[in-house]
Amino acid sequence: MPLTPSATVATRRDWLGLETLPFDESSAACDADLPPLHRDPVDRGLVSQAMVYGLTIVTPDPEIRAYPVPTIW
């Protein structure tokens, strides 16, 4: 890669017009309240962010789909 990984991500994010989504206190609190349907902490974090910010997750993962969050796939 001609750029470092962090520079590549930043460049692509800007090129695609994407915004970053922080894992903030609201997301952490929601994560702590989630039932233990999924054991992967990153996936649970995505679920909590989707719930807090009203987002849809793109995934075929049936464990993520078990949470009350919109999914596509």
PyMOL Python script that loads the backbone (N, CA, C, O; Angstrom):
from pymol import cmd

cmd.read_pdbstr("""\
ATOM      1  N   MET A   1       0.843  -1.181   0.000  1.00  0.00           N
ATOM      2  CA  MET A   1       0.000   0.000   0.000  1.00  0.00           C
ATOM      3  C   MET A   1       0.888   1.244   0.000  1.00  0.00           C
ATOM      4  O   MET A   1       1.878   1.305   0.728  1.00  0.00           O
ATOM      5  N   PRO A   2       0.537   2.206  -0.797  1.00  0.00           N
ATOM      6  CA  PRO A   2       1.349   3.427  -0.835  1.00  0.00           C
ATOM      7  C   PRO A   2       1.171   4.293   0.427  1.00  0.00           C
ATOM      8  O   PRO A   2       2.048   5.093   0.750  1.00  0.00           O
ATOM      9  N   LEU A   3       0.063   4.141   1.128  1.00  0.00           N
ATOM     10  CA  LEU A   3      -0.194   4.915   2.344  1.00  0.00           C
ATOM     11  C   LEU A   3      -0.297   3.981   3.537  1.00  0.00           C
ATOM     12  O   LEU A   3      -0.479   2.774   3.380  1.00  0.00           O
ATOM     13  N   THR A   4      -0.181   4.547   4.726  1.00  0.00           N
ATOM     14  CA  THR A   4      -0.390   3.755   5.934  1.00  0.00           C
ATOM     15  C   THR A   4      -1.860   3.354   6.004  1.00  0.00           C
ATOM     16  O   THR A   4      -2.697   3.988   5.360  1.00  0.00           O
ATOM     17  N   PRO A   5      -2.195   2.314   6.770  1.00  0.00           N
ATOM     18  CA  PRO A   5      -3.603   1.926   6.889  1.00  0.00           C
ATOM     19  C   PRO A   5      -4.500   3.069   7.372  1.00  0.00           C
ATOM     20  O   PRO A   5      -5.591   3.257   6.832  1.00  0.00           O
ATOM     21  N   SER A   6      -4.070   3.824   8.366  1.00  0.00           N
ATOM     22  CA  SER A   6      -4.926   4.918   8.864  1.00  0.00           C
ATOM     23  C   SER A   6      -5.100   6.007   7.810  1.00  0.00           C
ATOM     24  O   SER A   6      -6.183   6.581   7.692  1.00  0.00           O
ATOM     25  N   ALA A   7      -4.056   6.300   7.046  1.00  0.00           N
ATOM     26  CA  ALA A   7      -4.181   7.290   5.977  1.00  0.00           C
ATOM     27  C   ALA A   7      -5.085   6.776   4.864  1.00  0.00           C
ATOM     28  O   ALA A   7      -5.857   7.542   4.288  1.00  0.00           O
ATOM     29  N   THR A   8      -4.995   5.481   4.557  1.00  0.00           N
ATOM     30  CA  THR A   8      -5.852   4.900   3.531  1.00  0.00           C
ATOM     31  C   THR A   8      -7.311   4.982   3.937  1.00  0.00           C
ATOM     32  O   THR A   8      -8.162   5.353   3.129  1.00  0.00           O
ATOM     33  N   VAL A   9      -7.609   4.639   5.186  1.00  0.00           N
ATOM     34  CA  VAL A   9      -8.992   4.709   5.670  1.00  0.00           C
ATOM     35  C   VAL A   9      -9.504   6.144   5.592  1.00  0.00           C
ATOM     36  O   VAL A   9     -10.612   6.380   5.110  1.00  0.00           O
ATOM     37  N   ALA A  10      -8.712   7.098   6.061  1.00  0.00           N
ATOM     38  CA  ALA A  10      -9.138   8.500   6.037  1.00  0.00           C
ATOM     39  C   ALA A  10      -9.368   8.988   4.615  1.00  0.00           C
ATOM     40  O   ALA A  10     -10.344   9.688   4.346  1.00  0.00           O
ATOM     41  N   THR A  11      -8.471   8.622   3.702  1.00  0.00           N
ATOM     42  CA  THR A  11      -8.611   9.036   2.301  1.00  0.00           C
ATOM     43  C   THR A  11      -9.866   8.438   1.677  1.00  0.00           C
ATOM     44  O   THR A  11     -10.623   9.141   1.008  1.00  0.00           O
ATOM     45  N   ARG A  12     -10.087   7.159   1.889  1.00  0.00           N
ATOM     46  CA  ARG A  12     -11.273   6.499   1.331  1.00  0.00           C
ATOM     47  C   ARG A  12     -12.556   7.046   1.944  1.00  0.00           C
ATOM     48  O   ARG A  12     -13.552   7.243   1.248  1.00  0.00           O
ATOM     49  N   ARG A  13     -12.526   7.290   3.252  1.00  0.00           N
ATOM     50  CA  ARG A  13     -13.702   7.846   3.926  1.00  0.00           C
ATOM     51  C   ARG A  13     -14.072   9.193   3.303  1.00  0.00           C
ATOM     52  O   ARG A  13     -15.238   9.446   3.003  1.00  0.00           O
ATOM     53  N   ASP A  14     -13.076  10.046   3.114  1.00  0.00           N
ATOM     54  CA  ASP A  14     -13.333  11.353   2.510  1.00  0.00           C
ATOM     55  C   ASP A  14     -13.817  11.210   1.074  1.00  0.00           C
ATOM     56  O   ASP A  14     -14.747  11.903   0.660  1.00  0.00           O
ATOM     57  N   TRP A  15     -13.192  10.316   0.314  1.00  0.00           N
ATOM     58  CA  TRP A  15     -13.556  10.113  -1.089  1.00  0.00           C
ATOM     59  C   TRP A  15     -14.995   9.620  -1.225  1.00  0.00           C
ATOM     60  O   TRP A  15     -15.711  10.019  -2.143  1.00  0.00           O
ATOM     61  N   LEU A  16     -15.415   8.742  -0.297  1.00  0.00           N
ATOM     62  CA  LEU A  16     -16.775   8.198  -0.340  1.00  0.00           C
ATOM     63  C   LEU A  16     -17.804   9.104   0.341  1.00  0.00           C
ATOM     64  O   LEU A  16     -19.009   8.870   0.238  1.00  0.00           O
ATOM     65  N   GLY A  17     -17.327  10.132   1.034  1.00  0.00           N
ATOM     66  CA  GLY A  17     -18.240  11.042   1.722  1.00  0.00           C
ATOM     67  C   GLY A  17     -18.866  10.419   2.961  1.00  0.00           C
ATOM     68  O   GLY A  17     -20.006  10.731   3.306  1.00  0.00           O
ATOM     69  N   LEU A  18     -18.124   9.536   3.635  1.00  0.00           N
ATOM     70  CA  LEU A  18     -18.633   8.861   4.825  1.00  0.00           C
ATOM     71  C   LEU A  18     -18.292   9.642   6.086  1.00  0.00           C
ATOM     72  O   LEU A  18     -17.343  10.426   6.108  1.00  0.00           O
ATOM     73  N   GLU A  19     -19.065   9.422   7.118  1.00  0.00           N
ATOM     74  CA  GLU A  19     -18.800  10.024   8.414  1.00  0.00           C
ATOM     75  C   GLU A  19     -18.456   8.921   9.409  1.00  0.00           C
ATOM     76  O   GLU A  19     -18.965   7.804   9.312  1.00  0.00           O
ATOM     77  N   THR A  20     -17.598   9.239  10.355  1.00  0.00           N
ATOM     78  CA  THR A  20     -17.289   8.272  11.403  1.00  0.00           C
ATOM     79  C   THR A  20     -18.386   8.304  12.456  1.00  0.00           C
ATOM     80  O   THR A  20     -19.060   9.318  12.636  1.00  0.00           O
ATOM     81  N   LEU A  21     -18.553   7.208  13.134  1.00  0.00           N
ATOM     82  CA  LEU A  21     -19.558   7.101  14.182  1.00  0.00           C
ATOM     83  C   LEU A  21     -18.843   6.744  15.481  1.00  0.00           C
ATOM     84  O   LEU A  21     -18.267   5.661  15.590  1.00  0.00           O
ATOM     85  N   PRO A  22     -18.871   7.634  16.460  1.00  0.00           N
ATOM     86  CA  PRO A  22     -18.150   7.352  17.702  1.00  0.00           C
ATOM     87  C   PRO A  22     -18.859   6.304  18.547  1.00  0.00           C
ATOM     88  O   PRO A  22     -20.084   6.182  18.518  1.00  0.00           O
ATOM     89  N   PHE A  23     -18.073   5.558  19.293  1.00  0.00           N
ATOM     90  CA  PHE A  23     -18.642   4.664  20.288  1.00  0.00           C
ATOM     91  C   PHE A  23     -18.657   5.460  21.587  1.00  0.00           C
ATOM     92  O   PHE A  23     -17.694   5.444  22.354  1.00  0.00           O
ATOM     93  N   ASP A  24     -19.763   6.152  21.819  1.00  0.00           N
ATOM     94  CA  ASP A  24     -19.861   7.089  22.926  1.00  0.00           C
ATOM     95  C   ASP A  24     -20.533   6.468  24.150  1.00  0.00           C
ATOM     96  O   ASP A  24     -20.803   5.267  24.178  1.00  0.00           O
ATOM     97  N   GLU A  25     -20.798   7.292  25.154  1.00  0.00           N
ATOM     98  CA  GLU A  25     -21.394   6.802  26.400  1.00  0.00           C
ATOM     99  C   GLU A  25     -22.758   6.170  26.183  1.00  0.00           C
ATOM    100  O   GLU A  25     -23.078   5.161  26.811  1.00  0.00           O
ATOM    101  N   SER A  26     -23.561   6.744  25.310  1.00  0.00           N
ATOM    102  CA  SER A  26     -24.889   6.184  25.036  1.00  0.00           C
ATOM    103  C   SER A  26     -24.776   4.795  24.413  1.00  0.00           C
ATOM    104  O   SER A  26     -25.526   3.883  24.762  1.00  0.00           O
ATOM    105  N   SER A  27     -23.837   4.650  23.495  1.00  0.00           N
ATOM    106  CA  SER A  27     -23.621   3.340  22.868  1.00  0.00           C
ATOM    107  C   SER A  27     -23.123   2.332  23.885  1.00  0.00           C
ATOM    108  O   SER A  27     -23.558   1.180  23.881  1.00  0.00           O
ATOM    109  N   ALA A  28     -22.216   2.750  24.755  1.00  0.00           N
ATOM    110  CA  ALA A  28     -21.678   1.851  25.778  1.00  0.00           C
ATOM    111  C   ALA A  28     -22.766   1.421  26.752  1.00  0.00           C
ATOM    112  O   ALA A  28     -22.822   0.257  27.147  1.00  0.00           O
ATOM    113  N   ALA A  29     -23.632   2.354  27.140  1.00  0.00           N
ATOM    114  CA  ALA A  29     -24.717   2.015  28.059  1.00  0.00           C
ATOM    115  C   ALA A  29     -25.699   1.050  27.412  1.00  0.00           C
ATOM    116  O   ALA A  29     -26.175   0.116  28.058  1.00  0.00           O
ATOM    117  N   CYS A  30     -26.002   1.273  26.143  1.00  0.00           N
ATOM    118  CA  CYS A  30     -26.902   0.374  25.416  1.00  0.00           C
ATOM    119  C   CYS A  30     -26.264  -1.008  25.302  1.00  0.00           C
ATOM    120  O   CYS A  30     -26.937  -2.022  25.484  1.00  0.00           O
ATOM    121  N   ASP A  31     -24.974  -1.049  25.003  1.00  0.00           N
ATOM    122  CA  ASP A  31     -24.246  -2.313  24.883  1.00  0.00           C
ATOM    123  C   ASP A  31     -24.335  -3.104  26.187  1.00  0.00           C
ATOM    124  O   ASP A  31     -24.556  -4.315  26.170  1.00  0.00           O
ATOM    125  N   ALA A  32     -24.161  -2.418  27.308  1.00  0.00           N
ATOM    126  CA  ALA A  32     -24.197  -3.087  28.611  1.00  0.00           C
ATOM    127  C   ALA A  32     -25.569  -3.676  28.908  1.00  0.00           C
ATOM    128  O   ALA A  32     -25.675  -4.648  29.656  1.00  0.00           O
ATOM    129  N   ASP A  33     -26.620  -3.099  28.333  1.00  0.00           N
ATOM    130  CA  ASP A  33     -27.985  -3.565  28.578  1.00  0.00           C
ATOM    131  C   ASP A  33     -28.460  -4.632  27.596  1.00  0.00           C
ATOM    132  O   ASP A  33     -29.540  -5.195  27.772  1.00  0.00           O
ATOM    133  N   LEU A  34     -27.667  -4.915  26.567  1.00  0.00           N
ATOM    134  CA  LEU A  34     -28.083  -5.911  25.575  1.00  0.00           C
ATOM    135  C   LEU A  34     -28.116  -7.309  26.185  1.00  0.00           C
ATOM    136  O   LEU A  34     -27.245  -7.659  26.981  1.00  0.00           O
ATOM    137  N   PRO A  35     -29.112  -8.105  25.815  1.00  0.00           N
ATOM    138  CA  PRO A  35     -29.098  -9.503  26.256  1.00  0.00           C
ATOM    139  C   PRO A  35     -27.940 -10.236  25.569  1.00  0.00           C
ATOM    140  O   PRO A  35     -27.520  -9.835  24.484  1.00  0.00           O
ATOM    141  N   PRO A  36     -27.428 -11.288  26.178  1.00  0.00           N
ATOM    142  CA  PRO A  36     -26.250 -11.985  25.637  1.00  0.00           C
ATOM    143  C   PRO A  36     -26.568 -12.904  24.452  1.00  0.00           C
ATOM    144  O   PRO A  36     -26.296 -14.103  24.501  1.00  0.00           O
ATOM    145  N   LEU A  37     -27.135 -12.342  23.405  1.00  0.00           N
ATOM    146  CA  LEU A  37     -27.458 -13.128  22.214  1.00  0.00           C
ATOM    147  C   LEU A  37     -26.248 -13.317  21.309  1.00  0.00           C
ATOM    148  O   LEU A  37     -26.184 -14.283  20.549  1.00  0.00           O
ATOM    149  N   HIS A  38     -25.300 -12.407  21.389  1.00  0.00           N
ATOM    150  CA  HIS A  38     -24.106 -12.448  20.542  1.00  0.00           C
ATOM    151  C   HIS A  38     -22.883 -12.294  21.429  1.00  0.00           C
ATOM    152  O   HIS A  38     -22.847 -11.425  22.299  1.00  0.00           O
ATOM    153  N   ARG A  39     -21.879 -13.139  21.209  1.00  0.00           N
ATOM    154  CA  ARG A  39     -20.699 -13.132  22.071  1.00  0.00           C
ATOM    155  C   ARG A  39     -19.576 -12.221  21.561  1.00  0.00           C
ATOM    156  O   ARG A  39     -18.645 -11.920  22.308  1.00  0.00           O
ATOM    157  N   ASP A  40     -19.651 -11.783  20.308  1.00  0.00           N
ATOM    158  CA  ASP A  40     -18.596 -10.941  19.742  1.00  0.00           C
ATOM    159  C   ASP A  40     -18.785  -9.493  20.207  1.00  0.00           C
ATOM    160  O   ASP A  40     -19.810  -8.885  19.897  1.00  0.00           O
ATOM    161  N   PRO A  41     -17.821  -8.928  20.944  1.00  0.00           N
ATOM    162  CA  PRO A  41     -17.991  -7.573  21.464  1.00  0.00           C
ATOM    163  C   PRO A  41     -18.065  -6.499  20.387  1.00  0.00           C
ATOM    164  O   PRO A  41     -18.728  -5.479  20.578  1.00  0.00           O
ATOM    165  N   VAL A  42     -17.394  -6.713  19.258  1.00  0.00           N
ATOM    166  CA  VAL A  42     -17.467  -5.727  18.173  1.00  0.00           C
ATOM    167  C   VAL A  42     -18.868  -5.730  17.564  1.00  0.00           C
ATOM    168  O   VAL A  42     -19.437  -4.667  17.317  1.00  0.00           O
ATOM    169  N   ASP A  43     -19.418  -6.897  17.325  1.00  0.00           N
ATOM    170  CA  ASP A  43     -20.768  -6.978  16.776  1.00  0.00           C
ATOM    171  C   ASP A  43     -21.792  -6.398  17.752  1.00  0.00           C
ATOM    172  O   ASP A  43     -22.731  -5.722  17.332  1.00  0.00           O
ATOM    173  N   ARG A  44     -21.620  -6.652  19.031  1.00  0.00           N
ATOM    174  CA  ARG A  44     -22.524  -6.064  20.029  1.00  0.00           C
ATOM    175  C   ARG A  44     -22.411  -4.539  20.016  1.00  0.00           C
ATOM    176  O   ARG A  44     -23.408  -3.835  20.179  1.00  0.00           O
ATOM    177  N   GLY A  45     -21.201  -4.041  19.824  1.00  0.00           N
ATOM    178  CA  GLY A  45     -21.014  -2.597  19.726  1.00  0.00           C
ATOM    179  C   GLY A  45     -21.728  -2.018  18.517  1.00  0.00           C
ATOM    180  O   GLY A  45     -22.329  -0.947  18.602  1.00  0.00           O
ATOM    181  N   LEU A  46     -21.663  -2.726  17.383  1.00  0.00           N
ATOM    182  CA  LEU A  46     -22.385  -2.275  16.187  1.00  0.00           C
ATOM    183  C   LEU A  46     -23.887  -2.261  16.425  1.00  0.00           C
ATOM    184  O   LEU A  46     -24.582  -1.338  15.999  1.00  0.00           O
ATOM    185  N   VAL A  47     -24.388  -3.292  17.111  1.00  0.00           N
ATOM    186  CA  VAL A  47     -25.815  -3.360  17.425  1.00  0.00           C
ATOM    187  C   VAL A  47     -26.213  -2.177  18.304  1.00  0.00           C
ATOM    188  O   VAL A  47     -27.226  -1.526  18.050  1.00  0.00           O
ATOM    189  N   SER A  48     -25.427  -1.903  19.324  1.00  0.00           N
ATOM    190  CA  SER A  48     -25.781  -0.814  20.231  1.00  0.00           C
ATOM    191  C   SER A  48     -25.744   0.527  19.511  1.00  0.00           C
ATOM    192  O   SER A  48     -26.612   1.368  19.743  1.00  0.00           O
ATOM    193  N   GLN A  49     -24.761   0.746  18.648  1.00  0.00           N
ATOM    194  CA  GLN A  49     -24.716   2.004  17.885  1.00  0.00           C
ATOM    195  C   GLN A  49     -25.921   2.111  16.957  1.00  0.00           C
ATOM    196  O   GLN A  49     -26.509   3.186  16.837  1.00  0.00           O
ATOM    197  N   ALA A  50     -26.292   1.033  16.310  1.00  0.00           N
ATOM    198  CA  ALA A  50     -27.460   1.061  15.430  1.00  0.00           C
ATOM    199  C   ALA A  50     -28.724   1.385  16.221  1.00  0.00           C
ATOM    200  O   ALA A  50     -29.584   2.129  15.750  1.00  0.00           O
ATOM    201  N   MET A  51     -28.830   0.831  17.411  1.00  0.00           N
ATOM    202  CA  MET A  51     -30.013   1.104  18.233  1.00  0.00           C
ATOM    203  C   MET A  51     -30.040   2.559  18.691  1.00  0.00           C
ATOM    204  O   MET A  51     -31.088   3.203  18.640  1.00  0.00           O
ATOM    205  N   VAL A  52     -28.910   3.078  19.133  1.00  0.00           N
ATOM    206  CA  VAL A  52     -28.847   4.455  19.646  1.00  0.00           C
ATOM    207  C   VAL A  52     -29.080   5.471  18.530  1.00  0.00           C
ATOM    208  O   VAL A  52     -29.787   6.459  18.729  1.00  0.00           O
ATOM    209  N   TYR A  53     -28.491   5.233  17.362  1.00  0.00           N
ATOM    210  CA  TYR A  53     -28.561   6.210  16.279  1.00  0.00           C
ATOM    211  C   TYR A  53     -29.627   5.912  15.229  1.00  0.00           C
ATOM    212  O   TYR A  53     -29.719   6.621  14.227  1.00  0.00           O
ATOM    213  N   GLY A  54     -30.432   4.874  15.443  1.00  0.00           N
ATOM    214  CA  GLY A  54     -31.501   4.556  14.508  1.00  0.00           C
ATOM    215  C   GLY A  54     -30.996   4.113  13.150  1.00  0.00           C
ATOM    216  O   GLY A  54     -31.536   4.517  12.120  1.00  0.00           O
ATOM    217  N   LEU A  55     -29.956   3.278  13.141  1.00  0.00           N
ATOM    218  CA  LEU A  55     -29.346   2.831  11.894  1.00  0.00           C
ATOM    219  C   LEU A  55     -29.737   1.399  11.555  1.00  0.00           C
ATOM    220  O   LEU A  55     -30.273   0.674  12.394  1.00  0.00           O
ATOM    221  N   THR A  56     -29.469   1.008  10.338  1.00  0.00           N
ATOM    222  CA  THR A  56     -29.703  -0.352   9.863  1.00  0.00           C
ATOM    223  C   THR A  56     -28.354  -1.035   9.662  1.00  0.00           C
ATOM    224  O   THR A  56     -27.424  -0.433   9.128  1.00  0.00           O
ATOM    225  N   ILE A  57     -28.249  -2.292  10.090  1.00  0.00           N
ATOM    226  CA  ILE A  57     -27.018  -3.056   9.935  1.00  0.00           C
ATOM    227  C   ILE A  57     -27.146  -3.963   8.718  1.00  0.00           C
ATOM    228  O   ILE A  57     -28.168  -4.623   8.531  1.00  0.00           O
ATOM    229  N   VAL A  58     -26.110  -3.992   7.897  1.00  0.00           N
ATOM    230  CA  VAL A  58     -26.056  -4.882   6.743  1.00  0.00           C
ATOM    231  C   VAL A  58     -25.282  -6.125   7.173  1.00  0.00           C
ATOM    232  O   VAL A  58     -24.066  -6.073   7.358  1.00  0.00           O
ATOM    233  N   THR A  59     -25.997  -7.251   7.332  1.00  0.00           N
ATOM    234  CA  THR A  59     -25.363  -8.478   7.807  1.00  0.00           C
ATOM    235  C   THR A  59     -26.238  -9.698   7.542  1.00  0.00           C
ATOM    236  O   THR A  59     -27.464  -9.598   7.546  1.00  0.00           O
ATOM    237  N   PRO A  60     -25.609 -10.849   7.312  1.00  0.00           N
ATOM    238  CA  PRO A  60     -26.363 -12.093   7.251  1.00  0.00           C
ATOM    239  C   PRO A  60     -26.338 -12.833   8.599  1.00  0.00           C
ATOM    240  O   PRO A  60     -26.916 -13.914   8.718  1.00  0.00           O
ATOM    241  N   ASP A  61     -25.683 -12.267   9.600  1.00  0.00           N
ATOM    242  CA  ASP A  61     -25.480 -12.914  10.900  1.00  0.00           C
ATOM    243  C   ASP A  61     -26.805 -13.083  11.647  1.00  0.00           C
ATOM    244  O   ASP A  61     -27.415 -12.088  12.039  1.00  0.00           O
ATOM    245  N   PRO A  62     -27.262 -14.320  11.852  1.00  0.00           N
ATOM    246  CA  PRO A  62     -28.544 -14.535  12.532  1.00  0.00           C
ATOM    247  C   PRO A  62     -28.536 -14.082  13.992  1.00  0.00           C
ATOM    248  O   PRO A  62     -29.587 -13.748  14.541  1.00  0.00           O
ATOM    249  N   GLU A  63     -27.360 -14.068  14.626  1.00  0.00           N
ATOM    250  CA  GLU A  63     -27.300 -13.612  16.013  1.00  0.00           C
ATOM    251  C   GLU A  63     -27.522 -12.109  16.111  1.00  0.00           C
ATOM    252  O   GLU A  63     -28.160 -11.641  17.053  1.00  0.00           O
ATOM    253  N   ILE A  64     -27.005 -11.349  15.153  1.00  0.00           N
ATOM    254  CA  ILE A  64     -27.266  -9.903  15.130  1.00  0.00           C
ATOM    255  C   ILE A  64     -28.734  -9.662  14.819  1.00  0.00           C
ATOM    256  O   ILE A  64     -29.362  -8.781  15.407  1.00  0.00           O
ATOM    257  N   ARG A  65     -29.280 -10.443  13.895  1.00  0.00           N
ATOM    258  CA  ARG A  65     -30.682 -10.266  13.501  1.00  0.00           C
ATOM    259  C   ARG A  65     -31.646 -10.588  14.642  1.00  0.00           C
ATOM    260  O   ARG A  65     -32.820 -10.224  14.575  1.00  0.00           O
ATOM    261  N   ALA A  66     -31.168 -11.263  15.686  1.00  0.00           N
ATOM    262  CA  ALA A  66     -32.010 -11.585  16.838  1.00  0.00           C
ATOM    263  C   ALA A  66     -32.255 -10.360  17.727  1.00  0.00           C
ATOM    264  O   ALA A  66     -33.182 -10.358  18.538  1.00  0.00           O
ATOM    265  N   TYR A  67     -31.433  -9.329  17.576  1.00  0.00           N
ATOM    266  CA  TYR A  67     -31.630  -8.100  18.357  1.00  0.00           C
ATOM    267  C   TYR A  67     -32.699  -7.230  17.699  1.00  0.00           C
ATOM    268  O   TYR A  67     -32.943  -7.352  16.499  1.00  0.00           O
ATOM    269  N   PRO A  68     -33.335  -6.357  18.474  1.00  0.00           N
ATOM    270  CA  PRO A  68     -34.368  -5.488  17.899  1.00  0.00           C
ATOM    271  C   PRO A  68     -33.769  -4.297  17.158  1.00  0.00           C
ATOM    272  O   PRO A  68     -33.942  -3.145  17.558  1.00  0.00           O
ATOM    273  N   VAL A  69     -33.070  -4.595  16.082  1.00  0.00           N
ATOM    274  CA  VAL A  69     -32.435  -3.558  15.266  1.00  0.00           C
ATOM    275  C   VAL A  69     -32.694  -3.904  13.798  1.00  0.00           C
ATOM    276  O   VAL A  69     -32.652  -5.076  13.426  1.00  0.00           O
ATOM    277  N   PRO A  70     -32.962  -2.897  12.958  1.00  0.00           N
ATOM    278  CA  PRO A  70     -33.187  -3.202  11.543  1.00  0.00           C
ATOM    279  C   PRO A  70     -31.929  -3.776  10.893  1.00  0.00           C
ATOM    280  O   PRO A  70     -30.818  -3.303  11.131  1.00  0.00           O
ATOM    281  N   THR A  71     -32.125  -4.796  10.074  1.00  0.00           N
ATOM    282  CA  THR A  71     -31.017  -5.399   9.322  1.00  0.00           C
ATOM    283  C   THR A  71     -31.425  -5.587   7.870  1.00  0.00           C
ATOM    284  O   THR A  71     -32.605  -5.685   7.535  1.00  0.00           O
ATOM    285  N   ILE A  72     -30.417  -5.633   7.033  1.00  0.00           N
ATOM    286  CA  ILE A  72     -30.607  -5.902   5.605  1.00  0.00           C
ATOM    287  C   ILE A  72     -29.629  -7.002   5.227  1.00  0.00           C
ATOM    288  O   ILE A  72     -28.468  -6.972   5.637  1.00  0.00           O
ATOM    289  N   TRP A  73     -30.095  -7.979   4.441  1.00  0.00           N
ATOM    290  CA  TRP A  73     -29.286  -8.963   3.727  1.00  0.00           C
ATOM    291  C   TRP A  73     -30.019 -10.215   3.606  1.00  0.00           C
ATOM    292  O   TRP A  73     -29.508 -11.176   3.033  1.00  0.00           O
TER     293      TRP A  73
END
""", "prot")
cmd.dss("prot")
cmd.show_as("cartoon", "prot")
cmd.util.cbc("prot")
cmd.orient("prot")
